[in-house]
């Protein structure tokens, strides 16, 4: 058998690796809500959010973007009604991904006014804020979390409306929101003070906001939480735009996490968080050269590995300023600014599952995909709440991948391998095999029988996906289809180019998984 210098069998098939599921060692564990998602505050209250590409391409601006304020450019944003969180299809699909965290935040949350009355409709926006959240809308969020087995994560207003005479944050908005949540039987499990403090100037913070202000704000926030909601975890800093990945235009003012974390008094967090986007989407390509990416790069090693580089940037900051705390990626997707056109297609599914596999191995405890059902990066289509390819991958992950992370060895182009204990099967193992080659097959050998679930599509930028060659779709009653794997004998297993495969191995007899039930 001739093997090329790239480790490919002559004829276009990768050289086989032998995997012994019974002896794969444990690396770490993840939160049972590891796979989580965001619902933007802009969706809850309605307002200007990312314009869909068909409308965008018809009216897109040709000028360069030299300044940027979220929600303000009509070439990129459109006005939307609040999302229907009571929609039966949406709830059914979200519940199938539970348990999860749902983070209701985003830049719009930084300047939202909570109208703590029973008024049917929102009143005028007070000075110092940019939008209004009603009790009814927030009650809808709480009802949604109950219906879909999700725990709520949020953030609070930090705009000029909540600041005292010295410009320091006060709980003028956080206090009534927390109180109302408790009054209707809800719980806020965790909260970041605000969304993306590293780009505070573009997110509604007062002029001149700096690291010193942030340190005083975080101290005031902790005092409030300890007195009012001591069980609510404080998450932070929730930074974005760092780690060597260019997703912030040169003209956008930036604060740096090292300065924010090293302030006086030093911020204290129960959970360390950051955001990751590997690029800006085509909507924001006028922000500057080198900030975007292309569909041609979506399966490349360079693109898929970028998430490791950003983790490596934040890990020393975590070790120095929040040692021993869990790490959450509290916002991520294929690209900032609503996602690229292919974010809603099978082409992005490789990034979606590969990122989870990589970061689970690195010890990240939870990853929040942005979003559940808005814009091109939504798991679910915003217009009709039908599942997109990433949703089906998320469903397989939820059903198969447990909380104990195993070491399946090093990955290489054409064969990215990840392993975790099989959910619900003590001793069982689940393997995730991603063939990111567009041309070559790859192969592994298993000494144990398995059940195979392979995702593929007719074209990489298809909005539909197939499981073991059959299309995945909801039935006429909006129920999920039977997710049936294919029994696979011990021995060689081949993976076609550009496919994502989960292998369930219930009889693996892995000792690290022996006590696993969930």
NUSE-806697 format. One line per field, with one value per residue (C-alpha): z, x, y; residue number from 1; residue in three letters. Coordinates in steps of 0.25 Angstrom, whole numbers, plus 2048, in hexadecimal, padded with zeros to 3 digits. Each point is the difference from the previous one (the first is absolute). Example, Ala and Ser with C-alpha at 12.3 -4.5 7.8 and 13.67 -1.06 7.14 Angstrom:
w <- c(81F 7FE)
u <- c(831 806)
v <- c(7EE 80E)
resi <- c(1 2)
resn <- c(Ala Ser)
# end
This chain:
w <- c(800 7FB 80A 7FB 808 805 806 7F5 7FA 7F1 7F9 80A 80D 80D 807 80B 80F 80A 80B 80D 807 80C 804 7FC 80C 807 7FD 808 802 7FA 805 7FD 7FA 7F7 7F3 803 7F8 800 7FD 7FE 808 7F3 7FC 80E 7FF 7F1 7F8 7F6 7FE 7F5 7F2 7F8 7F4 7F5 805 804 7F2 7FA 808 806 802 7F7 809 80A 80F 808 80C 806 809 802 7FA 7F9 7F2 7F7 7F6 80A 809 7FF 80A 805 809 80D 7FE 804 80B 802 7F2 802 7F5 806 80E 7FB 7F9 80B 80A 7F8 803 80F 80A 7FC 804 7F8 801 7FD 7FE 7F5 7FD 801 80E 804 7FE 802 80A 808 801 80E 7FE 7FB 7F4 7F3 7F7 802 803 7FB 802 80B 7FF 802 7F9 7F2 801 80A 805 806 80B 7F6 7F7 80C 805 7F2 802 80E 7FA 7F4 80A 808 7F3 7FA 80C 7FF 80B 7FE 7FE 7FE 801 804 7FC 801 7F8 806 805 80B 805 80C 801 7FF 7F4 808 7FD 809 801 7FB 7F5 806 80D 7FA 7F5 80B 809 7F5 7FC 80E 801 7F4 805 7F7 803 7F9 802 7FB 7FB 7F9 804 7F2 7F2 7FA 809 7F7 7F5 80A 7F8 7F5 80A 807 80B 803 7F9 806 806 804 808 80D 7FE 7FD 80D 809 7F8 803 80E 801 7F9 809 80C 7FA 7FD 80E 806 7F7 7F8 807 7F8 7F3 7FA 7FB 7F2 7F9 7FA 7F3 7F8 7F0 7F5 806 7FE 7F3 7F8 7F8 802 805 7F6 803 802 80C 80E 807 80F 804 809 807 804 803 809 807 804 80E 807 7F8 7FA 806 7F8 803 7F1 7F6 7F3 7F2 7F2 7F3 7F2 7F5 7F7 7FD 7F6 7F2 806 807 7F5 7FE 80E 7FB 7F8 806 80A 7F8 7FB 7F4 7FE 7F9 80E 808 801 801 80B 802 802 809 809 802 80C 807 7FE 807 80B 802 801 80B 808 807 803 806 808 805 804 801 804 802 7FA 7F4 7F3 7F7 7F1 803 7F1 7F3 7F2 7F2 7FF 807 7FA 7FF 7F9 7F2 7F5 802 80F 7FD 7F8 802 7FD 80E 807 7FF 808 80A 804 7FF 809 80B 7FF 801 80B 808 800 804 80D 7FB 808 7F8 7F2 7FC 7F1 7FB 7FD 802 7F6 7FA 7F4 7F7 80C 807 802 7FC 7F5 805 7F5 803 80B 7F8 804 7F8 7FE 80D 808 7FC 804 80D 802 7FD 80A 80B 7FE 7FF 806 810 80A 801 7F6 7FB 7F8 7F2 7FB 7F7 7F4 7F2 7F3 7FC 80E 80C 80B 80D 80B 80C 809 7F9 806 808 7FE 80B 7FA 7F2 7F8 7F5 7F5 7F7 7F3 7F7 7F2 7FC 7F3 7F3 7F8 808 809 80D 808 80F 805 80C 807 805 7F9 800 7FB 7F5 7FE 7F4 7FC 7F1 7F6 7F1 800 80B 800 800 80B 801 806 7FF 80B 7FA 7F3 803 802 80E 801 80A 7FE 7FD 80F 802 807 7FF 7F7 805 801 7FD 7FE 7F8 806 7FC 803 806 7F6 7F6 800 7F4 800 7F3 7FD 807 809 80F 807 80F 804 80C 807 80B 803 801 80E 803 80F 800 7FB 809 80A 7F5 800 7F9)
u <- c(800 807 7FE 803 808 7F2 7FD 7F5 7FF 803 7F3 7FA 7FD 807 809 7F7 802 7FD 7F7 7FE 7F4 801 80E 7FE 804 7F8 805 7F5 7F2 7F6 7F3 7F3 7FC 80C 7F9 7F8 7FB 7FD 7F3 804 7F9 7FC 7F8 7F8 7FD 800 808 80B 808 808 7F9 7FF 809 7F6 7FC 80E 805 7F5 803 80E 809 80C 807 80B 7FC 808 7F8 7F6 7F5 7F7 7F3 801 804 7F4 809 802 7F4 7F1 7F5 7FA 7F4 804 802 7F4 807 7F2 800 7FE 80A 80B 7FE 7FF 80E 806 7FB 807 80D 7FE 806 806 803 7F9 808 7F7 809 808 803 7F2 7FF 80B 7F6 7F2 7F6 7F8 7F2 7FB 7F2 7F4 7FE 7FC 809 80E 800 80A 80F 805 80D 80C 7FB 7FD 7F5 7F5 7FE 7F2 7FC 7F8 80C 809 7F5 800 80F 7FE 7F4 809 80B 7F7 7FA 80D 809 809 806 801 80C 7FF 807 7FB 7FF 80D 7FD 7FF 7F2 805 80C 801 806 80E 7FD 800 7F7 7F4 7F5 7F5 7FC 806 7F8 7F2 804 805 7F4 7F6 807 7FE 7F2 7FC 807 80C 80F 80C 80B 80B 803 80B 7FF 800 802 80F 807 80C 7F7 7F8 801 7F8 7F6 7F9 80A 802 80B 80E 7FD 80D 806 7FF 7F1 7FE 807 7F7 7F4 803 803 7F2 7FA 806 7FA 7F3 800 805 7F5 7F4 803 80B 7FE 801 80E 808 806 80A 807 7F9 80A 800 80A 80D 809 806 7F4 7FC 7F1 800 803 80C 7F8 7F8 805 804 803 808 7FD 80D 7FD 7F1 804 80C 7F8 7FF 7F8 803 7F3 7FC 7F8 7FA 801 80A 7FA 804 7FA 806 7FD 80A 7FC 7F6 7F5 7FE 7F7 80C 80A 801 806 80E 808 803 7F5 7F7 802 7FB 7F8 80C 807 7F5 806 80E 809 804 7F1 7FC 80C 7FF 7F7 80C 808 7F6 7FF 80F 7FF 7F6 805 80B 7F7 7F6 80C 805 7F3 7F5 807 7F8 7F3 7F9 802 7F4 800 7F4 7FE 805 7FC 807 801 7FC 7F6 7F5 808 804 7F6 806 7FE 7F2 805 807 80D 800 7FD 80E 804 7F5 803 80F 800 7F9 809 80C 7FC 7FA 80E 806 7F7 7F6 7F3 7F5 7FF 7F5 7FD 7FA 7F5 7F5 7F7 804 808 809 807 7F3 7FF 7F1 7FB 7FA 7F5 7F9 808 805 80D 80C 80C 807 7F3 801 80E 7FD 7F5 809 80B 7F5 7FB 80E 80B 801 807 80D 80A 80A 80D 7FE 80E 805 7F7 805 7FB 7F5 7FE 7FD 7FC 7FA 7FA 7F7 7F9 7F3 7F4 7F7 809 809 80D 7FC 808 7FC 80A 7FF 807 801 805 804 806 7F8 806 806 7F9 806 7FF 801 800 7F7 802 7F1 7F3 7FA 7F3 803 7FA 806 7FC 802 7F9 7FE 809 808 7F8 7F2 7F6 7FC 808 7FF 802 806 7FB 7F2 7FB 7FD 7F3 7F5 7F4 7F2 7FD 80D 806 80F 802 805 80F 805 80E 806 805 80F 809 80D 80C 803 7F6 801 7FC 7FD 806 7F8 7F8 7FE 7FE 7FC 803 7F9 807 7F7 809 80D 802 808 803 800 7F2 7FB 7F9 7FA 7F1 7FC)
v <- c(800 80D 80C 80E 80B 805 7F3 7FD 7F2 801 801 80B 7F9 803 7F6 7F9 803 7F5 805 7F8 806 7F7 807 80E 808 80B 80E 809 802 80A 806 7F8 80D 801 802 80D 80C 80F 807 80F 80A 807 7F4 800 80F 802 80A 801 7F4 7FA 801 7F3 7FF 801 80E 803 7FE 808 80C 7FE 80D 801 80A 7FB 7FF 809 800 7F6 800 7F4 801 80D 7FE 7FD 7FA 7F4 800 7FF 802 7F3 7FC 7F9 7F1 7F7 7F8 7F9 7FA 7F1 7FC 809 7FA 7F2 801 808 7F5 7F5 807 801 801 80D 80E 80B 80D 80C 80B 807 80E 804 7FC 80A 80C 7FA 806 7F6 806 7FA 802 7F8 809 7F8 807 807 80E 80A 7FD 809 808 7F8 7F4 7FB 7F6 7FB 7F2 7FD 7F7 7F7 7FE 7FC 7F7 7FA 7FD 7F9 7F8 7FC 7FB 7F8 7F9 7FC 7FC 80C 808 80F 809 80E 80E 80E 80E 808 80D 80E 7FE 7F7 808 809 80E 7FA 7F8 7F2 7F5 7FF 7F4 80A 7F6 7F3 801 800 7F6 7F6 803 7FE 7F3 7FA 805 7F8 7F3 802 7FF 807 7F5 809 80E 808 80F 804 7FB 801 80A 800 808 808 80C 7F9 7FA 80B 803 80F 808 7FF 7F2 7F9 7F5 808 802 7F2 7FC 809 7FB 7F1 803 807 7F4 7F6 808 800 7F1 7FC 808 7FD 7F3 7F8 7F4 806 7FD 80C 7FE 808 807 7FC 806 800 804 7FB 7F4 804 7FE 80D 802 80E 80B 809 80C 7F9 804 7F4 7FD 7F4 7F5 800 80F 7FD 7F4 807 80C 805 7FA 7F3 7FA 7F3 7F6 7F2 7FD 805 803 805 801 7FA 803 7FC 80B 80B 7FC 806 80A 807 7FE 80F 801 7FD 7F6 7F3 800 7F6 7F2 7F7 7F4 7FA 800 7FA 7F2 805 7FC 80F 804 7F4 802 80F 7FD 7F9 80C 809 7F7 800 80F 800 7F4 807 80C 7F6 7F9 80E 807 7F5 7F3 7F4 805 7FA 806 803 805 808 804 7FA 7FD 7FF 80F 80D 809 7F6 7F5 7FD 7FC 7F1 801 7FA 7F5 7F2 807 806 7F3 7FC 80C 7FF 7F1 802 80C 7F8 7F4 809 808 7F5 7FA 80D 800 80B 7FC 807 806 809 801 80D 7FE 7F6 806 80D 805 7F6 7FB 7FB 7F1 802 808 80D 801 7F2 7FA 7F4 7F9 804 7F6 805 7FC 7F2 7FF 806 7F6 7F4 806 802 7F1 7FA 808 7FF 808 7F9 803 7F6 801 7FA 804 80B 805 803 805 7F6 7FA 808 7F7 803 7F6 801 7F6 7FC 807 7F7 7F3 7FD 7FB 805 80A 809 804 80C 7FF 80C 7FF 80E 7FC 804 7F4 7F5 7F5 7FC 7F4 7FB 7F1 7FD 7F3 801 801 80E 808 80A 80E 807 80E 804 809 800 80D 806 80D 7F8 805 7F1 7F5 7F1 7F5 7F3 805 803 80E 806 808 802 7F7 807 801 808 7F4 7FC 7F4 7F3 802 7F2 7FC 7F5 7F3 7FF 7F4 800 803 80B 80C 80A 80E 807 80E 80C 7F7 801 7F2 7FD 7F1 7FB 7F4 7FB 7F4 807 7FC 80D 801 80F 7FF 7F5 808 809 801 80D)
resi <- c(1 2 3 4 5 6 7 8 9 10 11 12 13 14 15 16 17 18 19 20 21 22 23 24 25 26 27 28 29 30 31 32 33 34 35 36 37 38 39 40 41 42 43 44 45 46 47 48 49 50 51 52 53 54 55 56 57 58 59 60 61 62 63 64 65 66 67 68 69 70 71 72 73 74 75 76 77 78 79 80 81 82 83 84 85 86 87 88 89 90 91 92 93 94 95 96 97 98 99 100 101 102 103 104 105 106 107 108 109 110 111 112 113 114 115 116 117 118 119 120 121 122 123 124 125 126 127 128 129 130 131 132 133 134 135 136 137 138 139 140 141 142 143 144 145 146 147 148 149 150 151 152 153 154 155 156 157 158 159 160 161 162 163 164 165 166 167 168 169 170 171 172 173 174 175 176 177 178 179 180 181 182 183 184 185 186 187 188 189 190 191 192 193 194 195 196 197 198 199 200 201 202 203 204 205 206 207 208 209 210 211 212 213 214 215 216 217 218 219 220 221 222 223 224 225 226 227 228 229 230 231 232 233 234 235 236 237 238 239 240 241 242 243 244 245 246 247 248 249 250 251 252 253 254 255 256 257 258 259 260 261 262 263 264 265 266 267 268 269 270 271 272 273 274 275 276 277 278 279 280 281 282 283 284 285 286 287 288 289 290 291 292 293 294 295 296 297 298 299 300 301 302 303 304 305 306 307 308 309 310 311 312 313 314 315 316 317 318 319 320 321 322 323 324 325 326 327 328 329 330 331 332 333 334 335 336 337 338 339 340 341 342 343 344 345 346 347 348 349 350 351 352 353 354 355 356 357 358 359 360 361 362 363 364 365 366 367 368 369 370 371 372 373 374 375 376 377 378 379 380 381 382 383 384 385 386 387 388 389 390 391 392 393 394 395 396 397 398 399 400 401 402 403 404 405 406 407 408 409 410 411 412 413 414 415 416 417 418 419 420 421 422 423 424 425 426 427 428 429 430 431 432 433 434 435 436 437 438 439 440 441 442 443 444 445 446 447 448 449 450 451 452 453 454 455 456 457 458 459 460 461 462 463 464 465 466 467 468 469 470 471 472 473 474 475 476 477 478 479 480 481 482 483 484 485 486 487 488 489 490 491 492 493 494 495 496 497 498 499 500 501 502 503 504 505 506 507 508 509 510 511 512 513 514 515 516 517 518)
resn <- c(Unk Unk Unk Unk Unk Unk Unk Unk Unk Unk Unk Unk Unk Unk Unk Unk Unk Unk Unk Unk Unk Unk Unk Unk Unk Unk Unk Unk Unk Unk Unk Unk Unk Unk Unk Unk Unk Unk Unk Unk Unk Unk Unk Unk Unk Unk Unk Unk Unk Unk Unk Unk Unk Unk Unk Unk Unk Unk Unk Unk Unk Unk Unk Unk Unk Unk Unk Unk Unk Unk Unk Unk Unk Unk Unk Unk Unk Unk Unk Unk Unk Unk Unk Unk Unk Unk Unk Unk Unk Unk Unk Unk Unk Unk Unk Unk Unk Unk Unk Unk Unk Unk Unk Unk Unk Unk Unk Unk Unk Unk Unk Unk Unk Unk Unk Unk Unk Unk Unk Unk Unk Unk Unk Unk Unk Unk Unk Unk Unk Unk Unk Unk Unk Unk Unk Unk Unk Unk Unk Unk Unk Unk Unk Unk Unk Unk Unk Unk Unk Unk Unk Unk Unk Unk Unk Unk Unk Unk Unk Unk Unk Unk Unk Unk Unk Unk Unk Unk Unk Unk Unk Unk Unk Unk Unk Unk Unk Unk Unk Unk Unk Unk Unk Unk Unk Unk Unk Unk Unk Unk Unk Unk Unk Unk Unk Unk Unk Unk Unk Unk Unk Unk Unk Unk Unk Unk Unk Unk Unk Unk Unk Unk Unk Unk Unk Unk Unk Unk Unk Unk Unk Unk Unk Unk Unk Unk Unk Unk Unk Unk Unk Unk Unk Unk Unk Unk Unk Unk Unk Unk Unk Unk Unk Unk Unk Unk Unk Unk Unk Unk Unk Unk Unk Unk Unk Unk Unk Unk Unk Unk Unk Unk Unk Unk Unk Unk Unk Unk Unk Unk Unk Unk Unk Unk Unk Unk Unk Unk Unk Unk Unk Unk Unk Unk Unk Unk Unk Unk Unk Unk Unk Unk Unk Unk Unk Unk Unk Unk Unk Unk Unk Unk Unk Unk Unk Unk Unk Unk Unk Unk Unk Unk Unk Unk Unk Unk Unk Unk Unk Unk Unk Unk Unk Unk Unk Unk Unk Unk Unk Unk Unk Unk Unk Unk Unk Unk Unk Unk Unk Unk Unk Unk Unk Unk Unk Unk Unk Unk Unk Unk Unk Unk Unk Unk Unk Unk Unk Unk Unk Unk Unk Unk Unk Unk Unk Unk Unk Unk Unk Unk Unk Unk Unk Unk Unk Unk Unk Unk Unk Unk Unk Unk Unk Unk Unk Unk Unk Unk Unk Unk Unk Unk Unk Unk Unk Unk Unk Unk Unk Unk Unk Unk Unk Unk Unk Unk Unk Unk Unk Unk Unk Unk Unk Unk Unk Unk Unk Unk Unk Unk Unk Unk Unk Unk Unk Unk Unk Unk Unk Unk Unk Unk Unk Unk Unk Unk Unk Unk Unk Unk Unk Unk Unk Unk Unk Unk Unk Unk Unk Unk Unk Unk Unk Unk Unk Unk Unk Unk Unk Unk Unk Unk Unk Unk Unk Unk Unk Unk Unk Unk Unk Unk Unk Unk Unk Unk Unk Unk Unk Unk Unk Unk Unk Unk Unk Unk Unk Unk Unk Unk Unk Unk Unk Unk Unk Unk Unk Unk Unk Unk Unk Unk Unk Unk Unk Unk Unk Unk Unk Unk Unk Unk Unk Unk Unk Unk Unk Unk)
# end
